[in-house]
Amino acid sequence: MWASAHDVYLESRILSASPIELIRLLYQGCSQAVQDARRHLAAGNIAARSRSITKACEILIELTSSLDHQRGGEISQRLAQLYDYLERRLIEANIRQSDAPLAEVLGLLSTLGEAWDKLQENAPAAPAAPTPRPANQWAQPAPPEPVEAVTSNSWSF
């Protein structure tokens, strides 16, 4: 039951997320997978460790494929290189059964996540969602609320 409720919540969060929030969610998922891999490594659970590392690698591949190199320029190129490095370190951790590369990847993901958190904090608020249409096609929508004049150049909701 808990897993189902959590899955529904997560799906709702993903479907309503901004692009920056989606990236943050991917970083969180990747970090969690690496933490799980470290826990499984310490416990000697080889299969679970490998699954966690594979999950983290898949998330890094998704992050890489989402980069827009035309609009992102040098930053997107550097992120692609960093994601490739992180993936190689994860593979090395899996092959060598070593915690050091996992710890390094986790630290780098944390730093990247903090940067995206700052971007999210500084991002402009999303515009309000449009008013849904009434289910009854003959029903009249409520009249719009009066809008006060905006005297500044900033958005007002």
C-alpha positions in Angstrom: 0.0 0.0 0.0 2.8 2.5 1.0 4.7 1.8 -2.2 1.6 2.4 -4.3 0.8 5.7 -2.6 4.4 6.7 -2.9 4.4 5.8 -6.6 1.3 7.8 -7.2 2.8 10.8 -5.4 6.0 10.5 -7.3 4.2 10.2 -10.7 2.1 13.3 -9.8 5.3 15.2 -8.8 7.0 14.3 -12.1 4.0 15.2 -14.3 3.7 18.6 -12.7 7.4 19.4 -12.4 9.3 22.1 -14.2 12.3 21.1 -16.3 14.7 22.2 -13.5 12.7 20.2 -11.0 12.9 17.1 -13.3 16.7 17.4 -13.3 16.7 17.8 -9.5 14.6 14.6 -9.3 17.0 12.7 -11.5 19.9 13.8 -9.4 18.1 12.7 -6.2 17.3 9.3 -7.8 20.9 8.9 -8.9 22.2 9.8 -5.5 19.8 7.4 -3.8 20.9 4.6 -6.2 24.6 5.3 -5.3 23.8 5.4 -1.6 22.0 2.1 -2.0 25.0 0.7 -3.9 27.3 1.7 -1.0 25.0 0.0 1.5 24.9 -3.2 -0.6 28.6 -3.2 -1.1 29.2 -2.9 2.7 26.7 -5.8 3.2 28.3 -8.0 0.6 25.1 -8.1 -1.5 26.7 -8.3 -5.0 23.5 -8.5 -7.0 21.8 -5.6 -5.3 24.9 -3.5 -5.5 25.1 -4.2 -9.3 21.4 -3.3 -9.7 21.8 0.0 -7.8 24.9 0.9 -9.9 23.0 0.0 -13.1 20.1 2.3 -12.0 22.5 5.2 -11.3 24.2 4.7 -14.8 20.8 4.6 -16.5 19.9 7.9 -14.8 23.2 9.4 -16.0 22.5 8.3 -19.5 19.1 10.0 -19.3 20.7 13.2 -18.0 23.2 13.0 -20.9 20.5 12.5 -23.5 18.5 15.4 -22.2 21.3 17.9 -22.8 20.6 20.5 -25.5 24.1 21.1 -27.0 22.9 23.8 -29.4 21.4 26.0 -26.7 23.6 24.8 -23.8 26.9 25.5 -25.5 30.0 24.9 -23.4 28.1 24.1 -20.3 26.2 21.2 -21.9 29.5 19.9 -23.3 31.1 20.0 -19.9 28.1 18.3 -18.2 28.2 15.6 -20.9 31.9 15.0 -20.0 31.1 15.0 -16.3 28.2 12.5 -16.7 30.5 10.3 -18.7 33.2 10.5 -16.0 30.6 9.6 -13.3 29.4 6.7 -15.3 32.9 5.4 -15.8 33.6 5.7 -12.0 30.4 3.8 -11.2 31.5 1.0 -13.6 34.9 0.9 -12.0 33.3 0.7 -8.5 31.2 -2.2 -9.7 34.1 -4.1 -11.3 36.6 -3.5 -8.4 33.9 -3.8 -5.7 35.3 -0.5 -4.3 33.6 2.1 -2.2 36.0 5.0 -3.1 34.5 5.6 -6.6 31.0 5.5 -5.2 31.9 8.1 -2.5 33.4 10.3 -5.2 30.3 10.0 -7.4 28.1 10.8 -4.5 30.1 13.9 -3.6 30.0 15.2 -7.2 26.2 14.5 -7.5 25.7 16.4 -4.3 27.6 19.4 -5.6 25.7 19.3 -8.9 22.4 19.0 -7.0 23.2 22.0 -4.9 23.8 24.0 -8.1 20.5 23.0 -9.5 18.8 23.8 -6.2 20.1 27.3 -6.5 18.8 27.5 -10.0 15.4 26.4 -8.8 15.4 29.1 -6.1 16.3 31.8 -8.6 14.0 30.6 -11.4 11.0 32.8 -12.1 7.7 31.5 -10.9 5.7 29.5 -13.5 2.6 31.2 -14.9 -0.7 30.2 -13.4 -2.4 27.3 -15.1 -5.4 28.0 -17.3 -8.8 27.6 -15.8 -10.2 24.2 -16.7 -13.2 24.1 -19.0 -16.5 23.0 -17.3 -17.4 19.3 -17.8 -20.9 20.4 -19.1 -20.3 22.1 -22.5 -23.4 24.3 -21.9 -22.3 25.6 -18.6 -20.8 29.1 -18.5 -17.4 29.6 -17.0 -17.2 32.0 -14.0 -16.3 35.5 -15.1 -12.6 36.4 -14.7 -11.5 38.1 -11.6 -10.6 41.8 -12.1 -6.9 42.4 -12.7 -5.1 45.3 -11.0 -2.8 47.4 -13.2 0.8 46.3 -12.9 3.1 49.2 -12.2 6.4 47.4 -12.3 8.3 45.3 -14.9 8.0 42.2 -12.8 5.4 39.4 -13.1 2.4 39.7 -10.8 0.1 36.8 -10.0 
